[in-house]
Amino acid sequence: MGQGRGPVFGALALRLRAALSAAYEKESALRRPFLWTPVAAGAGALLYFAAEHEPSLPVALALFALLAFGAWRTRANPRFHLPLLLLACVCGGFFSAVWRAARVDAPIVPRTGVGQLTGYVEELDLRRGGARFVLRVASAEGLPGDAAPTRVRLTTRGEPDFKAGDFIALKARLLPPAHASLPGSYDFARDAYFMGIGAVGSALGRIETMPPPDPAPVSLRFGAAIDRARNALALRVYNALEGDVGAIAAAMVTGKRDFLSENAKELIRRAGIFHIVTISGVQMSLVAGIFFVGLRRILSLSQTLALHYPIKKWAAALAIVGAAVYDIFTGSRVGTERALVMTLAMLLAVLLDRAAFSMRNLAWAAFFVVMFEPEALLGASFQLSFAAVAALIAVYEAKADVRNLDRERAGDVSVLSPRPAQEYWLARLKRGLLLGPGAALFATFCATSATASFMANDFHEISPYVLVGNPLTLAIIEFFAVPAALLGAALYPLGLDGLVWSYLGLGIDLVVAIAKLIGSAPGASLPVKSFAPWAIFLLALAMLFMVLWRSWTLRAFALPLALLGLLGASSGPGFDLAVAPSGESAAVRLPEGGLALLGSKPGAFAAEQWLRADADSRAPGDARGGVSCDSYGCVARAIDGRFVVLVEKRAALIEDCAKAAIVVTPLYAPSGCDAPVVIDRRKLEETGAVALRLKPSGVEWSTGRSRGEDRPWSKPPPGHKIFTPPPEPNAGGDGEAADFEE
């Protein structure tokens, strides 16, 4: 019996090899392997972010050039050409990320401090109480010119009496951009580095507008003029409709989201329709479509133009200009830029007489992102938008296949003979899903399925009712938001825009009603724990196999990849103690199993990240039970019975070091601290955020920084030359940190 297994497995292996070879030949005839080249380039960019120290730019360039040359020389030999091409793309993506980091490199403030700043206001986002603005720094008191950050992001509580483009002087409290509050979670410091932001903080006291010492750069003046126009229109829309309806309308029209209240954000988030307040691919496509179709219809009114000139291409060219202007006016952020690239690729295809809605255009858009903004690959916006569009294009391709097959059958009598019952019912099911009344719902289901793993990994929740909410809200965006935005912006300078915003308000009232209905339904938002680090890569690969290949022989590999990814998604690392990089707050798992927050003022963002990663839907304010706090710190009993203490005053350190099993403090712990586990300021400077698993055999550590890590946004701590602890923060009594100077 054992002897017969060999020939059977051998025959199965030969059949599998033949099937895979035939499937790949079919894919090659359709030129589908090309679609994997931007995937390879993206993998190279991700390798850059996984490196422990900054790679060498010349070495990365040389390796890319060598492999690219090898791929070019072997282009006549498919056996060597494709592997070399994919490796060249990997190295190309790696090089583009290294080059991008070198281009945006700018100083980052090393520590918290207070100082006098001067500079140009690049962008101003108005809020219901105050504002947030980006300042291009001209001078920073206490910091030499080569150590001053290029840009800082500040908040002010009062209504600003300055605008974008003004040169201002102010006193500000600056902090380094915050690192991830949990190992493997969102790292704002990395994003801030690529945005050129070297510090964040708040304005203190009066902000003075003054004449600039030198004329502002042309690019800054142009961007500031656009921002002033956006703010004026956002205020007009917000004041016309008021409240959260006005805030949603302002976000839809201008991309300015700071008027939204926390309740409104939570409502649309629970309904799974947060994309309505972002300028996404849907809005960009609709704007370009309105320009293209409208201009083509207008040009076709002239018989001479319609019969003798390529008005379709003229309309596409003018739609490109209209889409670019819309992108600039809505802020030209990362998400809108990617939407613009995909839209322009489709319109350029019209100009070049190619199929506009194709996976190849999406591949070129992905190449553009990897080349110029590789850091976007780590963001939810890129992942969700590209996954959704790829799924929709795959559905569109399947729909085209069904229609082509119907045409072939209608023209060829020989294929009208009876078919086997199984094939007949499968064909009817496929035609019903793709061409029937529920085709739009099926397309939405596919797009939602493609983005579900990214939603769960990035936001730690899934919205099951998104299949209901998305089609309804997208229809409202199509019939209310985009037409109103274009018409209202055109009529606003004339003062005739009031009725347009009232019309938009009707649509938003419907959106809010839908969001309330969905958000209040049972199971509207299902919390999801953190994935294992490798799970999202397998799930993404499974999605790519489904949308990029056309043959079901190759698509079948998506199933084992998805199963392994789901296994990783359900077996995330978890934690029993999480400590923020500052050491000022922590989350500990109590004996009852839930998390409790430690610290007199736990950061809201860090607390939310910890609770979400643990699939805990409570608000941070509700996670304080089981903790005892006083003016010296907080103490709680962990899940294994050990006492965890967060010490905020130096006077309590000696006593707590002798009694507690785990001591957490934002201060420097004394060298004689006898606690088994000490997580102090010195330790956190080396590790970043910390997550511990408390096991009977000991403590399992996970850290935000690896040993020896040296990246531009995550520099290693300087050597400690003095062993005496520095003065406790705020010891001076003025409530602020010291100046930037040592």
Protein Blocks (a to p, Z undefined) as FASTA:
>chain_A
ZZmmmmmmmmmmmmmmmmmmmmmmmmmmnommmmmmmmmmmmmmmmmmmpmbdcdfklmm
mmmmmmmmmmmmmmmmmklmmmmmmmmmmmmmmmmmmmmmmmmgccddfbdcdddddddd
fbdcddfbdcddddddfbdghiafklpcfbdcdddfbdcfbdehiacddddddddddddf
bghiacfklmmmmnopabdcddehjadddddfbdcdfklmmmmmmmmmmmmmmmmmmmmn
gpjllmmmmmmmnopaklpcfklmmmmmmnopmmmmpccfklmmmmmmmmmmmmmmmmmm
pmklmmmccfklmmmmmmmmmmmmmmmmnoppaklmmmmmmmmmmmmmmmnopafbdfkl
mmmmmmmmmmmmmmlmmpmklmmmmmmmmmmmmmmmmmmmmmmmmmmmmmmmklmpccdf
klmmmmmmmmmmmmmmklmmmmmmmmmmmmmmmmmmmnopacfklmmmmmmmmmmmmmmm
mmmmmmmmmmmmnopammmmmmmmmmmmmmmmmmmmmmmpghkbccdddddfklmmmmmm
mmmmmmmpmbfklmmmmmmmmmmmmmmmmmcgbjabdcdfklpaccdddfkopacdedjb
dcfklmmmmmmmnopabdfklmmghiacdfkbccdddfkopacdddfbfklmmmmmmmmm
bdcdfbdcdfklcbfbacdfklmmmnmpadddddfkbccdddfbdghiacfklccddddf
bfbdcddehklonopacdfbZZ
